[in-house]
Amino acid sequence: MSAEASAGAAKPRSMGDLPQWVCWRAELREGKATKVPYSPHSGSRARSDDPATWGTLPEAKRAAREKELHGIGFVFTESDPFCGVDLDACVDPKTGKIASWASEIVEALDSYTEFSPSGTGLHVLLRAELPPGGNRRARIEMYDQGRFFTVTGRRLGGTSHVLEERQEQLSALHSRLFSPREREVPERQGKVAWDRGLDDDEVLRRAASAANGVRFSALWATARDTPLTPRLTSPSAPCSRSGWAQTRPGSPPCSPARA
């Protein structure tokens, strides 16, 4: 939300005060599950730039229930004071353990946090304006306008029950993640595994073609023939001397921060 948009406007007490709610349903698009927003009123697809396709929180809840949709979400706009930080694939579905990099972000932002619909991610909701200069990096996304954000109400224990004012904290996190000087530091320290958009086959091809490719190929062949080889757990150690860790057969090489 811009300062100009907020000047003189009464601040809503919560997202529930605003008629910016939609329903959503998971649908396959090009073979990938995608959360598609739907209007609580018409049942047709909603748009993040068309308020006529949104509704109130009670309307969205009722429509999701009656139309058997999968959930509800909030549309961030320039005129509201809210922002959402999406931490993807950071919760172990078997143990419930939260990855250390995600825990650090949750603690730093110190606002209402809930589990994503899948239960494997976290959403931090707060009052702040997203600084310019980027909003997506690896498993971290930030939005404050032009996007709908799924809302589950499944609060992470120990976090605030309300959306806190956290402009300073969000700006600091954004600078850490997106400024040219700082963006590579977390990766070098093994705190966040930045995703470069490569599929498993491409990762393997590049590893085999690297200067230590012969050693990697031998390690990978051994890993595929072994029922289970231990993953390195030392936080200060690289994945392995060759830069890769051996994991369960068929799984991709590890990244330092994936927990």
C-alpha positions in Angstrom: 0.0 0.0 0.0 1.4 3.4 -0.9 1.6 6.3 1.6 -0.6 8.4 -0.7 -3.3 5.8 -0.7 -3.3 5.5 3.1 -3.3 9.3 3.8 -6.5 10.3 5.6 -8.0 6.8 5.3 -9.3 5.0 8.4 -7.2 1.9 9.1 -9.2 -1.3 9.1 -8.9 -3.2 12.3 -8.4 -6.5 10.4 -8.6 -8.1 7.0 -12.1 -9.3 7.9 -13.3 -5.7 7.9 -12.7 -5.4 4.1 -14.8 -6.8 1.2 -11.7 -8.2 -0.5 -12.3 -11.9 -0.1 -12.6 -14.7 -2.7 -12.9 -18.5 -2.7 -10.4 -20.8 -4.4 -10.2 -24.2 -5.9 -7.1 -26.3 -6.8 -7.1 -27.0 -10.5 -4.6 -28.6 -12.8 -2.9 -26.2 -15.3 -0.3 -27.7 -17.5 0.0 -30.6 -15.2 0.5 -28.5 -12.1 -1.9 -27.9 -9.3 -2.9 -24.2 -9.1 -5.1 -22.3 -6.7 -7.7 -20.6 -8.9 -9.8 -17.8 -7.3 -13.6 -17.7 -7.6 -16.1 -15.0 -6.8 -18.3 -15.6 -3.7 -21.2 -14.1 -5.6 -21.3 -15.5 -9.1 -19.2 -18.6 -8.7 -17.2 -17.6 -11.8 -13.5 -16.9 -11.7 -12.4 -13.9 -9.7 -9.8 -11.4 -10.7 -7.3 -9.6 -8.4 -8.0 -6.3 -10.3 -11.8 -6.5 -10.3 -13.5 -5.7 -6.9 -16.8 -6.8 -8.4 -15.6 -10.4 -8.2 -14.8 -10.1 -4.5 -17.0 -10.3 -1.4 -17.0 -10.1 2.4 -15.4 -12.7 4.7 -18.8 -14.2 5.7 -19.8 -14.4 2.0 -16.6 -16.1 1.0 -16.9 -18.6 3.8 -20.5 -19.4 2.9 -19.8 -19.7 -0.8 -16.8 -22.0 -0.2 -18.9 -24.3 1.9 -22.0 -24.3 -0.3 -20.1 -24.6 -3.6 -17.7 -27.1 -2.2 -14.6 -25.0 -3.0 -11.3 -25.7 -1.3 -10.9 -22.5 0.7 -10.9 -18.8 0.9 -8.4 -16.0 0.3 -7.8 -12.3 0.7 -7.0 -9.9 -2.2 -4.2 -7.5 -1.4 -4.7 -4.0 -2.9 -2.8 -0.7 -2.9 -5.5 0.8 -0.6 -5.2 -1.6 2.3 -2.4 -1.7 4.9 -1.7 -5.5 4.7 1.1 -7.6 3.4 1.7 -11.3 3.2 4.9 -13.3 3.3 4.7 -16.8 1.8 7.3 -19.4 3.1 6.9 -22.4 0.9 7.9 -26.0 1.6 9.3 -25.2 5.1 7.3 -27.6 7.3 8.1 -31.3 7.4 4.7 -33.1 6.7 5.7 -36.1 8.8 7.3 -34.4 11.9 5.8 -30.9 11.7 9.4 -29.5 12.1 9.8 -26.1 10.7 13.0 -25.4 8.7 15.5 -23.1 10.5 15.5 -20.5 7.8 11.7 -20.2 8.0 11.7 -20.0 11.8 14.2 -17.1 11.6 11.8 -15.2 9.3 8.8 -15.9 11.5 10.6 -14.7 14.6 12.0 -11.6 12.9 8.6 -10.5 11.5 6.8 -11.4 14.8 3.2 -11.2 13.5 0.3 -13.5 12.9 1.4 -16.7 11.1 -0.6 -19.6 9.9 -0.1 -22.9 8.0 -0.7 -22.9 4.3 -3.5 -25.1 2.9 -1.1 -28.0 2.3 0.3 -27.7 5.8 3.8 -27.7 4.4 4.2 -23.9 4.2 3.7 -20.9 6.4 2.0 -17.5 5.7 3.0 -14.5 7.7 0.4 -11.7 7.6 1.3 -8.2 8.8 0.7 -4.5 8.4 3.5 -3.1 6.1 4.2 -1.8 2.7 6.4 -4.0 0.5 9.6 -2.1 -0.6 10.4 -1.9 -4.3 13.1 -4.2 -5.8 11.7 -7.7 -5.9 9.2 -10.0 -4.1 10.1 -13.6 -5.0 13.2 -15.6 -4.3 13.4 -19.3 -4.0 10.8 -20.5 -1.5 10.0 -16.9 -0.3 7.4 -14.6 -1.8 6.0 -11.3 -0.6 2.8 -9.5 -1.7 0.9 -6.4 -0.7 -1.2 -5.7 -3.8 -2.4 -7.3 -7.0 -2.5 -10.8 -5.6 -4.9 -13.1 -3.6 -3.5 -14.9 -0.6 -5.0 -18.1 0.7 -6.1 -17.9 4.3 -6.7 -21.0 6.5 -7.0 -19.7 10.0 -4.7 -22.4 11.3 -2.5 -20.2 13.4 1.1 -21.3 14.2 1.3 -21.7 18.0 3.4 -19.0 19.7 2.7 -16.3 17.1 0.6 -13.2 17.5 -3.2 -13.5 17.2 -3.3 -10.2 15.3 -1.6 -8.6 12.3 1.1 -6.5 13.8 2.7 -3.2 12.5 6.0 -4.5 11.1 7.3 -2.0 8.5 10.8 -1.9 9.9 11.1 -5.7 10.2 9.7 -6.3 6.7 12.0 -3.7 5.1 15.0 -5.3 6.9 14.1 -8.7 5.6 13.5 -7.4 2.1 16.8 -5.7 2.0 18.5 -8.9 3.2 16.9 -11.0 0.5 16.8 -8.6 -2.5 19.6 -6.0 -2.2 22.5 -6.7 -4.6 25.0 -6.7 -1.8 23.1 -9.0 0.6 21.2 -11.4 -1.6 24.0 -14.0 -1.8 25.0 -13.9 1.8 22.3 -16.3 3.2 23.2 -18.9 0.5 26.9 -18.8 1.3 26.1 -19.3 5.0 23.9 -22.2 4.3 20.8 -20.5 5.7 18.6 -20.4 2.6 18.8 -22.6 -0.5 18.0 -20.3 -3.4 16.1 -22.1 -6.1 17.5 -21.5 -9.6 14.5 -23.1 -11.4 16.3 -26.2 -12.5 14.7 -29.6 -12.7 16.3 -32.7 -11.3 17.7 -33.9 -14.6 19.3 -30.5 -15.3 20.9 -30.4 -11.8 22.4 -33.9 -12.4 23.6 -32.9 -15.8 25.4 -29.8 -14.5 26.9 -31.7 -11.6 28.3 -34.4 -13.9 29.7 -31.8 -16.2 31.5 -29.9 -13.4 35.2 -30.0 -12.7 34.6 -32.7 -10.1 32.0 -34.4 -12.3 33.8 -37.8 -12.3 33.8 -37.9 -8.5 30.1 -36.8 -8.4 29.0 -39.4 -10.9 30.7 -42.2 -8.9 29.0 -40.9 -5.7 25.6 -40.7 -7.4 25.9 -44.2 -8.8 26.7 -45.5 -5.4 23.8 -43.6 -3.8 21.3 -45.0 -6.4 22.4 -48.6 -5.6 22.3 -48.1 -1.8 18.9 -48.5 0.0 19.6 -45.4 2.1 22.7 -43.4 2.7 22.9 -40.8 5.5 22.4 -37.2 4.8 25.0 -34.9 6.3 23.6 -33.0 9.2 26.4 -30.8 10.4 25.3 -27.2 9.9 28.9 -26.1 9.1 29.7 -28.7 6.6 29.0 -28.6 2.9 26.7 -31.3 1.5 29.8 -33.3 0.7 33.3 -32.8 -0.4 32.2 -32.8 -4.0 29.4 -30.3 -3.2 26.6 -32.8 -3.2 25.0 -35.1 -0.6 23.8 -38.7 -1.1 20.2 -39.1 -0.3 17.4 -41.7 -0.8 17.7 -43.2 -4.3 15.9 -41.2 -6.9 15.8 -38.0 -4.9 17.7 -34.9 -6.1 21.0 -33.8 -4.5 20.5 -31.9 -1.3 20.5 -28.2 -0.6 22.0 -27.0 2.7 18.8 -25.5 4.1 16.2 -28.0 3.1 14.9 -29.5 6.3 
